[in-house]
Amino acid sequence: MPTAKPRIAVTLNQYTFDVIARMAELQSCSRGRVVADLLDSVAPALGRTVALLEAAAQAPQQVKDGLRSVVEDTHGELIGIAGDAMKQLDFMIDEFARMEANPHVVTRGSGSDETGGSQLLEKPSKPATTRAVAKKPSSKGRGAKDAGKNG
């Protein structure tokens, strides 16, 4: 079916392709629809990142140095949060396995002769808790739009 929407071609590794294909099958939709939905869900955050990068590119060196520090700190916090989220998902998989639902877990190498197919990995015995992130003082509450303004 012809469409006026822009298109792009993307080359994926086999693991990513397999995950997308399984998700599409489970949702009874196309692989393209799964990828488009995923990209649509991250577009707002990506837009904010683009705005921040544009503001940073026009900022004086002192502001760039400050932004670098903030980004590095935030990156470290996000890595921790992502790890906590993965622990939560692992806990849910364990619960399904305990109920003998045995979800098919896709890991790198799943289905290869070396791994013997999908196997549940050792998981934590209890759910991970969301860690509190200490609020750091902002630089006068300025967002990406105000990054280059003096005052």
Backbone torsions as a table, in degrees:
resi	resn	phi	psi	omega
1	MET	NA	123.8	179.8
2	PRO	-65.4	149.8	179.2
3	THR	-143.1	151.5	177.9
4	ALA	-89.2	-6.3	-179.0
5	LYS	-72.0	143.5	178.3
6	PRO	-67.0	152.2	-179.5
7	ARG	-127.4	152.9	172.9
8	ILE	-137.0	155.7	175.1
9	ALA	-103.3	135.7	-178.3
10	VAL	-129.9	133.0	175.2
11	THR	-98.6	126.8	-176.4
12	LEU	-113.7	156.4	169.8
13	ASN	-77.7	163.6	-173.3
14	GLN	-61.9	-39.7	179.6
15	TYR	-58.3	-49.7	-179.0
16	THR	-62.9	-43.0	178.6
17	PHE	-59.7	-44.3	-178.6
18	ASP	-63.7	-40.9	178.9
19	VAL	-63.6	-45.5	180.0
20	ILE	-64.1	-41.2	179.6
21	ALA	-63.6	-41.9	178.6
22	ARG	-65.8	-41.4	178.8
23	MET	-62.6	-42.1	179.5
24	ALA	-62.2	-42.8	179.1
25	GLU	-63.3	-44.0	-179.5
26	LEU	-65.2	-30.8	-179.0
27	GLN	-96.6	1.5	-178.6
28	SER	52.8	49.4	177.0
29	CYS	-141.2	178.8	-178.3
30	SER	-80.5	159.3	175.0
31	ARG	-61.8	-38.4	178.5
32	GLY	-60.3	-39.0	178.8
33	ARG	-64.8	-40.1	178.1
34	VAL	-62.4	-46.8	-179.8
35	VAL	-64.7	-43.4	-180.0
36	ALA	-62.2	-43.2	178.7
37	ASP	-63.1	-41.6	178.6
38	LEU	-61.8	-47.0	-179.8
39	LEU	-66.2	-38.7	176.8
40	ASP	-60.9	-36.0	-178.5
41	SER	-72.0	-26.9	179.7
42	VAL	-98.0	-7.2	-177.4
43	ALA	-58.3	-42.1	179.0
44	PRO	-61.1	-43.4	178.0
45	ALA	-66.3	-39.2	177.7
46	LEU	-63.6	-39.5	177.2
47	GLY	-61.0	-41.4	177.8
48	ARG	-66.1	-37.6	178.2
49	THR	-64.6	-42.3	178.6
50	VAL	-61.9	-44.6	179.2
51	ALA	-61.4	-41.1	178.7
52	LEU	-64.9	-43.2	179.3
53	LEU	-65.1	-38.4	177.1
54	GLU	-64.4	-43.3	178.7
55	ALA	-65.3	-40.3	-179.8
56	ALA	-64.8	-36.5	-179.7
57	ALA	-63.7	-28.7	-178.3
58	GLN	-97.2	-3.2	-174.8
59	ALA	-81.7	154.2	173.6
60	PRO	-63.6	160.0	-176.0
61	GLN	-57.1	-37.9	-179.2
62	GLN	-62.1	-41.8	178.2
63	VAL	-67.5	-39.8	178.4
64	LYS	-60.7	-42.5	178.9
65	ASP	-62.1	-41.4	178.0
66	GLY	-65.5	-42.0	178.4
67	LEU	-63.2	-40.0	179.6
68	ARG	-58.5	-44.4	-180.0
69	SER	-63.1	-45.1	179.7
70	VAL	-63.7	-42.8	-179.5
71	VAL	-64.3	-42.2	179.1
72	GLU	-62.8	-42.8	177.9
73	ASP	-63.5	-44.9	-179.6
74	THR	-64.1	-40.7	178.7
75	HIS	-58.5	-45.6	178.6
76	GLY	-59.8	-42.3	178.6
77	GLU	-65.3	-40.9	-179.7
78	LEU	-66.2	-35.8	176.9
79	ILE	-61.0	-43.3	177.8
80	GLY	-63.1	-42.7	-179.9
81	ILE	-65.3	-41.7	179.2
82	ALA	-62.7	-39.6	177.3
83	GLY	-62.6	-42.0	177.9
84	ASP	-62.8	-40.1	178.8
85	ALA	-64.1	-40.5	178.3
86	MET	-64.1	-37.5	177.5
87	LYS	-63.7	-38.7	177.9
88	GLN	-63.2	-44.0	178.2
89	LEU	-63.6	-41.2	177.4
90	ASP	-61.0	-39.7	177.8
91	PHE	-61.5	-43.4	179.8
92	MET	-63.5	-40.0	178.0
93	ILE	-62.7	-42.1	176.9
94	ASP	-59.4	-41.8	-180.0
95	GLU	-63.0	-42.3	176.7
96	PHE	-61.9	-42.9	-179.3
97	ALA	-63.8	-39.3	178.0
98	ARG	-63.1	-32.0	177.6
99	MET	-84.6	7.7	180.0
100	GLU	62.9	28.2	175.1
101	ALA	-82.5	-23.2	178.3
102	ASN	38.7	73.3	178.0
103	PRO	-63.1	146.5	178.4
104	HIS	-79.5	105.5	-178.2
105	VAL	-89.4	125.7	178.3
106	VAL	-92.5	121.1	174.6
107	THR	-127.0	161.9	177.2
108	ARG	-57.7	126.4	-179.5
109	GLY	92.3	-0.2	179.1
110	SER	-57.0	135.6	177.4
111	GLY	88.3	-9.5	179.1
112	SER	-78.8	160.1	180.0
113	ASP	-61.6	-28.9	-176.4
114	GLU	-69.8	-35.3	-176.1
115	THR	-97.3	-13.5	-178.9
116	GLY	72.3	25.9	179.4
117	GLY	88.5	-163.6	-176.5
118	SER	-73.5	126.4	176.6
119	GLN	-132.1	145.2	176.0
120	LEU	-77.3	131.5	177.7
121	LEU	-84.9	163.2	177.8
122	GLU	-65.0	128.5	-174.9
123	LYS	-119.8	163.3	176.2
124	PRO	-64.0	150.2	-176.3
125	SER	-81.7	-11.1	178.4
126	LYS	-139.4	159.8	-178.1
127	PRO	-68.1	147.1	175.5
128	ALA	-73.8	148.7	177.6
129	THR	-101.6	149.5	177.8
130	THR	-73.3	127.7	-178.1
131	ARG	-85.5	144.7	178.2
132	ALA	-75.3	133.4	178.3
133	VAL	-104.0	122.8	-179.1
134	ALA	-67.3	134.0	178.0
135	LYS	-74.7	130.7	177.0
136	LYS	-98.0	146.2	179.0
137	PRO	-61.1	132.1	-180.0
138	SER	-80.4	165.5	177.1
139	SER	-84.1	76.4	178.2
140	LYS	61.6	27.4	174.2
141	GLY	67.1	23.5	-177.7
142	ARG	-88.1	135.7	176.2
143	GLY	-95.9	-171.5	-177.5
144	ALA	-61.2	-34.2	-178.0
145	LYS	-68.2	-29.5	-175.7
146	ASP	-99.3	1.2	-172.1
147	ALA	-58.1	-34.1	-176.8
148	GLY	-92.0	-1.9	-176.2
149	LYS	-84.8	145.3	176.9
150	ASN	-92.1	157.2	174.5
151	GLY	149.2	NA	NA
